[in-house]
Structure formats: C-alpha cells, structure tokens
Amino acid sequence: MPDHLKVVQSWGWLFIPDGRCIVLIDTIHMLPVLPGGSVEDEDHDDPSATLEREAAEEAQLALGPAHYLGYLRDETSDAYDGIGPRARVRMAASVTRIGASAIDPATGATMIRLLAAPHRIVELFGWGEQGRRLADAAIRAARDLWGYPEASSSAVSEIPLEGGWA
C-alpha cells in the first residue's frame, strides 16, 4: 500500500476452523457487514489493531494475528472530508474465541452474528468478481496460515447468543 494513503478503515474475513467466516447484521440499519470499522487514535494507525478492537466491540470476538490481504483506494467518500485519498484495508484473521452476544458500545446495537462460507458471503453481498477474488485470497490465507479447509456449504447459520460456534 502506498505510504501517502491514510488508512481509515480495516475490515476482516474472520475464520473459524471449519473455513466459515463471521458476518454481522447491524440491527439498527439491517445491513450485513464483515467485522471491522474505522481507525481510531487508540489504534495508532495500525489496521490490525483496528480490526482486533472492532471485532471485540461489535461481536465479542478474540482474534489471532491478522494477515493483510489488500486495500481499496477511496477517492470519493464523504465520511473523511479533507484528508484526500485514503485506504480501506482488508485483512484475514482466525477467530480464537466467540463470547456471549453484547451491545456494541460504539453504536448501541446488538449485532446478529452469522457464519457463512466466504463465497456465499460474496453472493449475499452482491460483490461480484472483485469480491470473489478477495474471498479467494482470504481462503488461501486461511489454508496456508492456519490449515483451515475451504468451506463448501452454502448454508448460513447464526452464532448462539451465549457464544462459541456450531
């Protein structure tokens, strides 16, 4: 990533050992999202720290070390006025713990936490070929770094409110 781009967001493909990833449904806006969010001062411009903090706040997830996948260059977003071109980083990480469901302190929402195969996530989000390539990179990272298989099921399941994965 070019040094001149300010990183403003970090989002992640967060894997459990069977190769599925976490998807969140924002219950205020009813939008599906991957865990992650905006870089804050406490993150010290570290996208890994942002992802770790956001995953804990939004979904009560603990993560292993994150792996950088790439970034999206953002020239047009109104959310970060005045800072010029910026980067939205994409990462992959393994989930080491899923805690009990709780309210996100930043938004006041309780996220619905789902598990789905990465390619199913791309289909559900309508991300097309670019999204599929990103999912493929995340799947390769999960396989090569953590020995996780590629999830083949198209089913989407909800994470129990008490935590853990099923």
N, C-alpha and C positions, 0 to 999 in steps of 0.2 A: 504494500500500500504506500502511495507517495507520502512523504513526510509533511507536505504542505496541507494535506487534508485533515481537518479536525474530525475526530471520531465523536459522533453524537449519540449513537445507539449501538447496542450489542444484543443480538438475538441468537438463540441456540436450538439446534437439533439435540435434544436431551434424551439419551438412550437408556433403556433398561436392558438387562442381559439377554432377553429374547429377541432383541432387534427392533422393538417398537419404540416410539418416541412420545413424549408428552405434548399434548395440545391443550391449550386453555381456552375456555369460553368466558369472556368478560361478561358478567351477568348484568352490568349496567347498560352496556351498549349492544349486548348479544352478538359480539364479534369473536370469531375464532382467531387465536394468535399462537405463535410459538412463544415460549417464555423468553423474557428479556425486556429491555427498555432503555431509557435514556441514561447517558453517562452523567454522574453527579460528582461534585467536588470530592466527596469521600472515596471515590474510585480512583483518583489520581491519574485520570486519562488512561486507565487500564481496562480494555474491553472484557478481559477475563474476570476482573473484579466486579464489573457491572453485571455480567451475566450471573455470577455467583450470588450477588446481593439480590438482584431482581428475582431469580429463581426461588430464593428463600422467602422473600416478601410475598410474591404472588402465589406461590404454590407449595411452600413449605418443603422445598427440595434441597438436599445437600448434593453437591457435585464433586466428582473427581476433577483433575486438571482439564481445562478446556483446550481444544485444538482449533486453531484458526483455519477457516475454510475460504474466506474471501470477504469482499465488501461490495456494497452498492454505492456508486457515486451519486450524490444527491445535489443537484444544481437548483432545484425549484421549490423545495419545501418551505412553507411559511412558518413552520414551527421554530425555526432557529434563525430568525431575521438578523441580518447584519454580520454574519460570520463567514459569508462566502461559501464556496463549495465545501461539502462535508461528506463524511463516510458513515455508512451504516454497516457495521461489521456482522458477519455471520460466522458462528462457531459450532462445534460439536463437543459434547461432554457426556460422560457416563453419570447416571444418577446413582448415588450411593445410599440415599435414604429418601423416603417419601413420608413426611409427617402427616399428622391429622389436619384436615381442612381448617382454614382460619381466614379471617378477614385480612385483605391486603391493606397495610397501614397507609399506603400512598393514595389509594383510590376509594377505600371503604367498601370495595366489592369483595365478595367471596367467589373465587374462580371455580368454575366447573373444570375438573381435571380429567382429561381423557388420554387413552393410549391408542396409537394407531401406527401402522406401517408407514415409513416415510413416503413411499409413492402414493399411498392412499391420502396422506396429508396434502400432497401436491394436487391431487384430483379434487379434494374437498375445497381447497382454497382457490382453484382455478388458475394455478401459477404457470401452466403450460410448459413448453420445452425448457425454458431457462430454469424454472423451478425444479424440473426433473433432473437437470444436470447438477444443481445444487444438492438435491436429495442423494444423487449418486455419489457425490463427493463425501457427504456425511456418512453414507453407508460404508464406503471404502474406509473412512477413518475409524468407524466403529469396528469393522472387521480387523483392520490392521493393528489398531492400538489396543483394543480390548478383547479381541477374539469373538465378537458378537456375530451371530448369523444375520442374514438378511431376512427380515420379517416378511412372510408371504401372505398372511391373511389380510383380507380387505375389511374385516370387521373392526369396528371401533368400540372400545369398552371404557366404562367410567372407572376411575380410581376410587376405591372405597373411601368414605368420609374419614375413617379412622387412619388412613394411610396405607402404605405398602402397595404392592402391585399384584394383580390377579392374572 
